[in-house]
């Protein structure tokens, strides 16, 4: 197996493990801490996503800069100077976040959330501690971007698995046997966040080549990456608004416990992103290296092959999640009423996530070329029409109305975004992407999943839903994988 395959597998393991932690333990937090405290956990994760996107593009820039050159040809000193320059630009943002934590807690608790049983001071204190945890963990994403650029993604995912487990599993005994309050949860997040950043930095610098002198801040490096980094910052800010608007609006419109239920469903649907994120993480540095080398022929081949494989996997999983939506939610939460009342929201969010997933590798190609303008303009255009629509739908129809916006947004990217992208880069490859890479593999996966799904009612009668559902999911994925592999062998031989 190649290094690229190892990185994809490592990323999949890391993402699947993180997703399993959410699937298995988020309902536990809801039961142990209560609806309002769990709603604050949802706010914490949303704020965490915001701060990870507002890193001024530094993590993505570091990833690209380290990946664009062959490590043999790149001097150790140049690599270290690049890291030090970006680190000096990034770390002051983390310090500002630390200082702003109490203000963030006060503003969110006073002007946005609607607690019923918790006091405003309790909510403000909890949010302040959680903001502190975010600020301490924030630098770890920068060092993870560096490890990805070095294609040391096995190390990156070991760090992720270890600290995700410490963050989300070990806290449960603390909540059960000491104090089940949100403050206990929040201070544990602070401790683990600080430890993760220290460990990630140590491992990243260990993987870098040894320089001949101490690394220095280089103005020339900062000047050369400014356009890409600023473009990434703009994309990140606008993307966060688009991705989190439903949750931000619902946190304002719905009671805190109802928002916690929506966040639980969104967490389940978001598990699909754990599948396509590893492909982006592994392929983005490889795309960047091929672009830097001018090896466009190999880039096109890799681009189409990787999109095809991703489409098969994402469409198969999405079909399973849509077909068995209520059963999945019931099996996960153990609450039949919750599953029935939230299944439609879950389906809409899954469809949106699937469309978003197949856009990940075209987006990686754009970044490999340093082409940030298209994504930024598309996102700004989307905000103009999407945010007012979400507010109207959420206010009138609640969670279901807000969920409708996610598939509409990503359908715009798949239709308009791909058309505009292939007018600029990889010209002439658009129709092949639509037909050969996306439509045909997706039809294949959906047909296989639905065909196997026809036997589910009979199988469920024999063994019961708790056994039948996991078995049918496993057989569906296995069948898709085996049939697709046989089709590849047949097409290659013919």
N, C-alpha and C positions, 0 to 999 in steps of 0.2 A: 504494500500500500504506500502511496505517496504521502509527503508531508501535508499536502492539502487535504487528503482524505482523513489523516489523523486529526487535523485541526477541526474539520467538520464534525467528526465523531466526538471529539472532546467538547466542542461547543454544544452539541446535542445533549450529551450527558449532563453538562452543567445546567443547561436550560430546562431539561426534563426534571432534573432534581429540584430546581427552584420552583417549577410549576407544581410538582408533587407536594412540596411543602405548603404551597398556597391551597391546593385542593384538599389536603388532609387536615391542615391545622387551622385554617381561617374559620371554619365552623366552630372549632373548639374555642377560639377567642370570643366568638359571638356568645357562646353559652356561658363561658367563665366570667367574662368582663361585663356582659350586658350590651344591649343595643346601642346606647349612647356612647359608651367607651369604645365599642367597636367602630362606630362612626368616626371617632377621632383617629383610629388606626387607618381608616380609609383616607382621611384628610392627610395624615402623615405620609402615606404612600403616594398620594397625588402631589404633595409638596416635594417629595423626594424626586419624583419624575420631573418636576419643574426645574429643580436645581441641577439635575443631571443634564438637562438640555441647555441650561444657561451657563455653560462653562466656556463661553466665548469661542466655541469651536476648537478648543485647545486639544482635547482628547482625540478628536477625529483628525486634526491637523498633525499631531504627533504620530498617529497611526500612519497617515499618508507619507509623511516625511521620512520615517524610518523604513517604510516599505518600498519607496521609489528607487532605492539604490541597492545594488547587490552588497550584502554585508562584507564580502571579501574586498570589494573595491572602495568601500566607505571607510575612512579613517576612524579610529576609535575616538579621536579628539573631536572630529566634526559631529559624530553622533552625540557625544556627551555635551558639547556646546549647544546643540539643538535642544536637548532635553532641559538643560539649565536655563536657556532663554525662555522657553515656553513655561517652565516651572515658575520663573520669576514673574511672568505675566499673570499666571493663574492663581498662585497662592494668596496674593492680596485680596482676591475676590472671596476666598474662604474666610479670611480674617474679618472682612466686612459682614459676612453672613453670621459669624459668631457674635459680633457686636449687635447685630440687628435682631437676634432671636427673641428677646423680650418684646420688642416692638411688634414683630410678626405675630406673636401669641396674642397680644392685646387687640390688634386690629382684626384678626380673624374671629376671635371670640366675641368681640363687641359688634362688629358690623356685618358678619356673614353667617355664622352658625346660629341655629335656633334650638339650644338645649332646653329640655323640659325638666328633667330631674337633677341634672348637674348645675351647679352655680356658675356664673360667668367667671368668677375668679378661679375656680377649679379648671375650667376649660382653658382659660388664658395661661395658667401655670403649666398645664400638660402640653399645650401647643408650643410653649417656649422651650421646654425640655426637648421635645421632638425636633424642633428647629435646630437646637444645638447638636443633636445627633446627626442630622442631615449635613450640617456644616463640617463636622468631624469626619464623616464618611466621604464627603464630596471628592477630596483629592484622590481617593482610591480609584475612581473612575478614570482619572488622568493616567495613572500608572497602568491600569488595565488596558487603556488605549495604546500605550507604549509596548506592552507585551504582545498585543495583537499585531502591531506593526512589525515587530521582530519575528512574527509567526511562532511565538512561544505561547500558544493558546492552551496547551495542556496545563502549564503552570498557572495561567490566568484562571482556568476553570477549577483547578484544585483550590485556589484561594476562594473563589466564589462559592463552591460547594461547602467548604469548611465553615466559612463565616455566615452563610445563609442558614446552615444547620444550627450554629450557635445562636444566631439572632432569633430564629423562629421556633426552634424545638426546645432549647434549654430554658427559655423564658416561661414555658408552660408550667413546669414544677414550681418555679418561683411564684407564679400567679396562684397556683392551687394551694401551696403549703405555707406561703407567707402572707401575701396581700394581693388580692385580685384587682387592685386599682390600676387606672391608666398611668399613674405616676411610677409604679413599679415597672411596668412595661417600658415606659419612656426612659428611665435611668439605665435599664439594661441595654437599650438601643444605643445610648451614649457610650457606654463602656465598650461594646462590641465595635462600634463605628471607629473609635479612636484606635483600637487594636488592629482592625482591618487595614486602615490607612498605613500604619507603621509597618506591618508585614508586607503589604503590597509594594511599598516603596523599597524596602530592603531587597525583595526578590527581583524587582525590576532592575535596580542598579547592579545587582549581582549578574544578571544576564547580559548587561551591556559590556562591550569590550573595554579593556583597561586603557585609559588615556596616558599620554606622556606628561601631561600637566593637569592641574586642577581645571575643571570645567568653568567656563566664563559666560556671562551674558554677552551676546553678540547682537549689536544693533542691526547689522546687515541681515541676519537671520530673521529677526522680528520684522524687518521691512519687507523681506521677500515673501513672507507668508501672510501678510496683513489682509490681502484681498480674499484669500480662501477662508481664513479664520473669521473675518467679519461676515462673509457670506454664510458660513456655517452658523454663526451666532444668530443671524437674521432668520435662517431656516428653523433653527431650534426654537426660537421664541415664538414664531408664528405657528409652528407645528404643535407646540405645547398647547397653545390656545385652542387649536382645532381639536386636538385629541382629548383635552380635559374640559372643554366647554360644557359638555353634558353634565359632568360631575359638579363643576363649579355652579352651574345654574340650579341643578337639583339640590345641592347643599343649601341654596338660598330658598328654593321653593318648597321643598319637602321637610317634614320633621326629621330630626337627626337620626332616629331609629329607622325610618323609611329610607333615608339616604344610605344607611348602613346595609340594608337589604339590596338596594340597587348596586352598591359597590361590590357586594358578594357575588352577584350575578355577573357583573363586569369582570371580576377577577377570574371567574370560571371561563368566560368567553375569551378573555385575554390569554388564557393558557395556549391558545393556538399560535400566538406570536413566539412562544418558546421554540417552535419548530423552525420558522423561517429566519429568526435572528441568528442562529448558528451559521447558516449559509452566508448571510451578509458579513458576519464577522470573519469568516474564513476566506471569502472570495474578494472582499474589498481590497485588502492589501495585495492579493495576487493580481487583480485587475490593475491596480495602481502601478505595480512593477512592470506589467506587460505594456501599459501605456507609456511609461518612462523609457522603456527599451525600444519603442516603436514597433513592437511585434503585434501588429493589428490582426494578422491572419490567425494566429493562435488565440488572440483575445476574442475574436468573433466565434471561433469554435467553442471555446470555454463558456462564453456568454450564452449561447444557445443550449448547450448541453446542461449547464447548471440550471437555467430557467425551466427546462423540460422536467428535470428530476424534481425541482421544487414544486412545480405545478401539480405533478402526480401526488406528492405527499400532502400538500396543503388542501387540495380539492378532496382527497379521500378523507382526511380528518374532518374537514368542514362538513362534508356530506354526513358523516357519522354523527357529528354533534347536532346537526339540524334534524336528522331523522329520529334521533333518540333524545331530543332536548329535555323533555319532561322526566324521562327515566334517569338521565344523567344527573339532573338537579336533585331528584329525589334520593338517588343512591348516595350522592355527595352530602346532602344536608340531613337526610333522614326525615324530612318534613314534606309530606305529600301536598299539603295546601300551599306551602311556599313554592314548590316545584310547579304546580299547576298555574298559579297566579303570575309566575315570572318566566314561563317557558317562551312566550312570544318575544319578550325583551331579549332573552338569551339568543334566540334564533337570529334576530336582527343584528345583534352585536357580533355573532359568529360570522355572518355573511360579510359584514364590514371588515372584520379582521382578515378573512380569506382574501378579499380584494386588495387590502393593504399588503398582505404577504406577497402576492405575486408582483407587486411593484417594488419590492426591496432590492432586487438585483439590478433592474434598470436604474434605480437611484444610486446604487453602488458604482455603476458605470459612469454616471454623471459626476460623482465625486472624484473618481479616478482621473477623469479629464480636467478636474478643477472647475467644472461647470455648475456653479451654484445658483446662477441667476434664474433658471427655469423653475426650479422647485420653490424658490423664494417668491417669485411672481405668482405662481399658481396658488400658493398658500395664502398670500395676501388677497388675491381674488376670491378665494374660497371663504375667507373670513367675512368679506363684505356681505355675502348673501347667506352664509351658513349660520353665523352667530345669531342674527335676529330671528332666523327661522327656528333655531333650537330653543331660544327663549320663548317664542310663541307656542311651539309644540309642547314644551315642558310645562308651561304655565297652564295650558288647556288640557293636555292629555297625560301629564305626569311622566313617569319613567318610560312608558312605551313611546310617547311622542319624542322624547329626547333620543331614544335609541334609533329612531328612524334616520337621524342625520348621519350616523356613522357609515352605513352602506352607500348613501347618496354621495358623501364626500369622496369615498374611495373609488366609486364608479366614475367620478369626474377625472380622477387621476389616471385610471386605466384607459379611458377613452381619449381625453384631450392631452394628458401628459405624455403618453407614449408617442402620439402623433407629432407633437412639437419636439420631443427629444430626438427622434430619428431624422428630423430635418436638419439637425445640427451635428450629431455624432452617429457613427455607424449607419450612415445613409444607405438606404436600400434593404435594410434588415427588418423593417417594421412588420410587413405582412408575414414573414416567416415567424416572427415573435408571436403575433396574434394567433396564427393558425397552427403551426407545427409545435410551438413551445407551450402555448396556453390552452387553446380551445380543445384540440384533440386529446391531449393528456388529461384534461379536466373531465371531458365527456367519458373517457375510458374509466377513470376512477369512480365517478358518480354512478355509472352503469353497474360496475362490479359491486359497489357498496349497496345499492338499491336491490340488486338481484339477491344478494345474500340476506338482505333485510326482510325479504318476503317470507323467510322461514322463521323469523323472530317470534311472531305470536305463538306458533305451534311449539317452538322450543321453550318459550317462557311458561307455557302451560305445563310442560313436563317437569322443569327444574326450578321455576320461579324467577322473577325478575332479577334479584340480586346476583344470581349465578349466570343467568342467560345473557344479561347485558354485557358484562366484561368478556364473556366467551364470544359473543357475536362481534364485538369490536375487535378482538384479537384475530378472529378468523377473517374479518373484512380486510384488516391491514395486511395480514399475511397473504391473502389472495391477491390484493392489489400489487404488492411487492413482487410476488412470484410471477404473476402474469406479465407485469411490466418488464421484468428481467428476461422472460422468455421472448417477449416481443422484440426487445433490444438484440438478443442473440440472433433471432430470425432475420431482422432487418439488416444486421451487420453481415451475416452470411450470404444474404441474397444480393 
